[in-house]
């Protein structure tokens, strides 16, 4: 779950990470009041949960109230990648002497958490990683929540060569790591980490991404969610205990088990189809899950055909069949439905569906071939 910069700044302050003072504003009058308290120059930052706000004109430095009034209204009228700007973070502008980069992130390939630092901080850090990868340095935590102090210090010293900044940077890195774990983050990033006019290090920006799977432990963080940036179908699926991710294709997939779901999507692609979603109903045999899954999938108007692919172990095929029958009775299913069932109570399930005029397939490949063929015809 992404959160806005002003919310991430709040987490930084709570963790003791130095930041530029500021406050979020919705109305111009609020921005004027905040600027008077902070003193000019002020930076105005559009609060949108998409990248590229700077290039879109969503970040402006102003030196007077007249400039603020003009630029505030300009930013409010922006549409950045399809999103209107509803809030603007008003912060004291930093006198930047040097920029660094510092983050703590999950490295899925290494199955570890890594601290990343660079002396080439700023908005083009992604480009730096491509063009000059040696400028990006990494420190893996090796499964620990509390890294060895000496090793972390040596790592930070390899990036920041000035003794005046090294101690501050180590302290900030330790606090960033602590924030990362305490809040179940998948990313905590400072870009840029600024050397200001006082020769002190300050977070010039704050970015935090929270792991949805850990949110149940953080009621306070759940309140930071900005629903308009979320996929409403995915949120509904989560409430119904379904694992769902929307994709760009036209073949709907309802499967039990994440591994089988991934394999199903792979074979759909292999035979020339395009999966429209990942949807795992899990190991439960509750027929209502099938009904809920179909309701969510059918909201996608790109769907041309649906495949239900079940390997019944804990999941009983007859319960899945009952869910399909209930769904057909309660909702309109305007696209072809292809069913592959095998496993527990398979024969009972097939008889139930046959009475409803629903053909079933014995193998996954047969089912996939048929659903892709039907999706092409529609």
C-alpha positions in Angstrom: 0.0 0.0 0.0 1.5 3.3 -1.1 1.0 6.4 1.1 1.4 10.1 0.4 4.7 11.9 1.0 3.2 14.0 3.9 2.1 10.8 5.6 5.6 9.2 5.1 7.1 12.4 6.6 5.0 11.8 9.6 6.4 8.3 10.0 9.9 9.7 9.5 9.4 12.3 12.2 8.1 9.6 14.6 11.2 7.5 13.9 13.5 10.5 14.6 14.7 11.0 11.0 15.3 14.7 10.3 13.0 16.2 7.7 12.2 19.6 6.3 9.3 21.1 8.3 6.0 21.2 6.5 2.3 20.5 6.5 -0.3 19.4 3.9 -2.8 21.9 2.5 -6.1 21.4 0.7 -7.1 25.1 0.4 -5.0 28.1 -0.7 -5.7 29.8 2.6 -4.2 26.9 4.5 -1.1 27.0 2.3 -0.6 30.7 2.9 -1.0 30.2 6.6 1.6 27.4 6.6 4.1 29.4 4.6 3.8 32.4 6.9 4.7 30.2 9.8 7.6 28.5 8.1 9.0 31.4 6.2 10.0 31.7 2.6 11.3 30.1 0.3 8.7 27.4 0.3 8.4 24.2 -1.9 4.9 23.1 -3.0 4.6 19.4 -3.8 1.6 17.8 -5.4 0.5 14.7 -3.3 -0.2 12.0 -5.9 0.6 8.3 -5.6 2.2 8.1 -9.1 5.6 9.0 -10.4 6.6 11.9 -12.6 5.0 14.7 -10.6 8.1 16.9 -10.9 8.2 16.6 -14.7 4.4 17.3 -14.8 4.9 20.6 -13.0 3.7 19.3 -9.6 6.7 20.6 -7.6 7.4 24.4 -7.4 9.7 26.5 -5.2 8.2 29.9 -4.3 9.7 32.9 -2.6 6.7 35.2 -2.0 3.0 34.9 -1.1 2.1 36.1 -4.6 4.1 33.3 -6.2 2.6 30.8 -3.8 -0.9 31.9 -4.7 -0.2 31.6 -8.4 1.7 28.3 -8.3 -0.7 26.7 -5.8 -3.6 27.1 -8.1 -1.5 25.9 -11.1 -0.7 22.7 -9.2 -4.3 22.2 -8.1 -5.4 22.2 -11.7 -3.0 19.5 -12.8 -4.0 16.1 -13.8 -1.0 13.8 -13.3 -1.3 10.4 -15.0 -5.1 10.5 -14.7 -5.2 11.8 -11.1 -6.3 15.2 -9.9 -4.2 16.9 -7.3 -6.3 17.2 -4.1 -3.6 18.0 -1.6 -0.3 19.9 -1.7 2.5 19.5 0.8 3.8 22.9 1.8 7.4 22.6 3.2 10.3 24.8 3.9 12.6 24.8 0.9 16.1 23.3 1.5 19.3 25.0 0.5 20.8 21.9 -1.1 24.6 21.5 -1.0 24.8 17.8 -1.9 22.3 15.0 -2.6 22.6 11.3 -1.6 20.2 8.4 -1.9 19.2 6.0 0.9 16.6 3.3 1.0 15.6 0.0 2.7 13.8 -2.4 0.4 12.8 -6.0 0.0 14.9 -7.8 -2.6 12.6 -10.6 -3.8 15.3 -12.3 -5.9 17.6 -12.5 -2.9 14.8 -13.2 -0.4 16.3 -10.6 1.9 16.1 -6.9 2.9 18.7 -4.6 1.4 19.9 -1.1 2.3 20.7 0.8 -0.9 22.8 3.9 -0.8 24.4 6.2 -3.4 26.4 9.4 -3.6 24.3 10.2 -6.7 21.0 11.0 -5.2 18.1 12.9 -6.8 15.2 12.3 -9.1 17.2 10.3 -11.7 18.4 7.6 -9.4 16.7 4.9 -11.6 18.7 6.2 -14.6 21.9 6.2 -12.5 21.3 2.5 -11.7 21.1 1.8 -15.4 24.0 4.0 -16.7 26.3 3.8 -13.7 25.5 0.7 -11.6 28.7 1.0 -9.7 27.4 4.2 -8.1 24.6 2.2 -6.4 25.9 0.3 -3.3 24.0 -2.4 -1.5 24.1 -3.8 2.1 22.1 -7.0 2.7 20.8 -7.7 6.2 21.0 -11.5 5.8 17.7 -12.1 7.5 18.5 -9.9 10.5 16.3 -7.0 11.7 19.3 -5.4 13.5 22.4 -5.3 11.3 25.9 -5.5 12.7 26.7 -1.9 13.7 30.3 -2.1 12.5 29.4 -3.5 9.1 26.6 -0.9 8.6 29.0 1.9 9.6 31.6 0.7 7.1 29.0 0.5 4.4 27.7 4.1 5.0 31.3 5.3 5.2 31.9 3.9 1.7 29.2 6.1 0.3 29.6 9.3 2.4 33.3 10.2 2.6 32.9 13.4 4.7 33.4 12.7 8.4 31.0 15.5 9.2 28.2 13.5 7.6 29.1 9.9 8.2 27.9 9.7 11.8 24.6 11.4 10.9 24.1 9.1 8.0 24.7 5.9 10.1 22.1 7.2 12.6 19.6 7.9 9.8 20.2 4.5 8.2 19.6 2.7 11.6 16.4 4.6 12.1 15.2 3.9 8.5 15.8 0.2 9.0 13.9 0.3 12.3 11.0 2.2 10.7 11.0 -0.4 7.9 10.5 -3.4 10.1 8.3 -1.8 12.8 5.8 -0.7 10.1 6.0 -3.8 7.9 7.2 -1.9 4.9 8.3 -3.2 1.5 10.1 0.1 0.9 11.3 3.1 2.9 13.2 5.6 0.8 14.9 9.0 1.1 15.6 10.6 -2.2 17.3 12.9 -1.9 19.1 12.8 1.5 20.3 16.4 1.5 23.2 18.2 3.0 21.7 21.5 3.8 23.1 25.0 4.5 23.9 24.0 8.1 26.0 21.1 6.9 23.4 18.7 8.3 21.7 15.7 6.6 17.9 16.1 6.1 15.4 13.9 4.3 14.5 16.0 1.2 11.7 13.6 0.4 10.0 10.6 2.0 8.6 7.5 0.3 7.0 4.6 2.2 5.3 1.5 0.7 3.5 -0.7 3.3 3.1 -4.5 2.9 -0.6 -5.2 2.7 -0.1 -8.5 4.4 1.2 -6.8 7.5 -1.6 -4.1 7.8 -3.7 -6.2 10.2 -1.0 -5.4 12.8 -1.3 -1.6 12.2 -4.8 -0.2 12.6 -3.2 3.3 12.5 -1.6 2.7 9.2 -4.7 1.3 7.6 -6.3 4.7 8.0 -3.6 6.2 5.7 -5.0 4.3 2.6 -6.1 6.5 -0.2 -8.9 4.4 -1.8 -8.9 6.2 -5.2 -5.5 4.9 -6.0 -6.5 1.3 -5.2 -8.2 -1.2 -7.5 -11.6 -1.5 -6.0 -12.1 -5.0 -7.4 -8.9 -6.1 -5.6 -10.0 -4.5 -2.4 -13.4 -6.3 -2.6 -11.7 -9.6 -3.3 -9.5 -9.2 -0.2 -12.6 -8.6 1.9 -14.1 -11.9 0.4 -10.8 -13.8 1.3 -9.9 -14.2 -2.4 -6.4 -13.6 -3.8 -7.0 -11.4 -6.9 -4.9 -9.4 -9.3 -6.4 -7.7 -12.4 -4.4 -8.1 -15.7 -4.9 -6.8 -19.2 -6.2 -9.9 -21.0 -9.7 -11.3 -21.8 -9.6 -14.8 -20.3 -11.0 -14.9 -16.8 -9.4 -17.5 -14.5 -10.8 -18.9 -11.3 -8.4 -21.5 -9.7 -7.7 -23.0 -6.3 -4.1 -22.6 -5.2 -1.5 -20.0 -6.2 0.8 -22.4 -7.9 -2.0 -23.9 -10.1 -3.2 -20.3 -10.8 0.2 -19.3 -12.1 0.5 -22.5 -14.1 -3.0 -21.8 -15.6 -2.0 -18.3 -16.7 1.2 -19.6 -18.2 -0.6 -22.2 -20.3 -3.2 -19.6 -21.4 -0.3 -17.5 -22.7 1.4 -20.6 -24.2 -1.6 -21.4 -26.4 -2.0 -17.8 -27.5 -4.5 -16.4 -25.0 -4.3 -13.5 -22.6 -5.2 -14.0 -18.9 -7.4 -11.3 -17.5 -6.6 -12.0 -13.9 -5.0 -14.0 -11.2 -7.7 -15.4 -8.8 -7.1 -18.0 -6.2 -10.1 -19.2 -4.2 -7.8 -21.0 -1.8 -8.4 -24.4 -0.2 -11.8 -23.6 1.1 -14.8 -25.5 -0.2 -17.3 -22.7 0.4 -19.5 -22.4 -2.7 -20.0 -18.7 -1.9 -16.4 -18.1 -2.9 -17.1 -19.2 -6.5 -20.1 -16.9 -6.6 -18.0 -14.0 -5.3 -15.2 -14.8 -7.7 -17.5 -14.7 -10.7 -19.1 -11.5 -9.6 -15.7 -9.8 -9.3 -14.4 -11.2 -12.6 -17.5 -10.2 -14.5 -17.0 -6.5 -13.6 -14.2 -6.6 -16.2 -15.9 -5.8 -19.5 -12.9 -7.1 -21.4 -13.7 -10.7 -20.3 -14.6 -12.9 -23.3 -14.6 -16.3 -21.6 -14.0 -17.7 -18.1 -12.0 -20.8 -17.1 -12.6 -22.5 -13.7 -9.7 -24.8 -13.1 -9.9 -26.9 -9.9 -7.6 -29.6 -8.6 -9.6 -30.9 -5.6 -7.6 -31.9 -2.6 -8.9 -30.1 0.5 -11.2 -28.3 -1.9 -14.2 -30.5 -2.8 -15.2 -30.5 -6.5 -18.9 -30.9 -5.6 -18.8 -27.7 -3.5 -17.2 -25.8 -6.4 -19.9 -27.2 -8.7 -22.5 -26.0 -6.2 -21.0 -22.6 -6.3 -21.2 -22.5 -10.1 -24.8 -23.6 -10.1 -25.7 -20.9 -7.4 -23.9 -18.3 -9.4 -25.8 -19.1 -12.6 -29.1 -18.9 -10.7 -28.2 -15.5 -9.0 -26.3 -13.5 -11.6 -26.1 -13.2 -15.4 -23.0 -14.8 -16.9 -22.9 -13.3 -20.4 -19.7 -15.1 -21.5 -18.8 -18.8 -22.0 -17.9 -20.8 -18.9 -15.3 -23.6 -19.2 -14.9 -25.9 -16.3 -12.1 -28.4 -15.5 -12.5 -30.4 -12.3 -10.4 -33.2 -11.0 -9.9 -34.7 -7.5 -12.1 -35.0 -4.4 -15.8 -35.8 -5.4 -15.0 -35.2 -9.0 -17.6 -37.6 -10.4 -20.4 -36.1 -8.2 -19.4 -32.6 -9.4 -19.5 -33.6 -13.0 -22.9 -35.1 -12.7 -24.2 -32.0 -10.9 -22.9 -29.7 -13.7 -24.0 -32.1 -16.5 -27.6 -31.7 -15.2 -27.2 -28.0 -15.7 -25.9 -28.4 -19.2 -22.3 -27.5 -18.3 -19.6 -29.5 -19.9 -16.4 -30.3 -17.9 -12.9 -31.2 -19.1 -10.6 -33.8 -17.7 -7.2 -32.0 -18.2 -6.0 -28.5 -17.7 -4.7 -28.3 -21.3 -8.1 -29.3 -22.7 -9.8 -26.7 -20.6 -7.3 -24.0 -21.5 -7.5 -24.8 -25.2 -11.2 -24.5 -25.2 -11.4 -21.3 -23.2 -8.9 -19.5 -25.4 -10.7 -20.7 -28.5 -14.0 -19.3 -27.2 -12.4 -16.0 -26.2 -11.2 -15.6 -29.8 -14.6 -16.2 -31.2 -16.5 -13.6 -29.1 
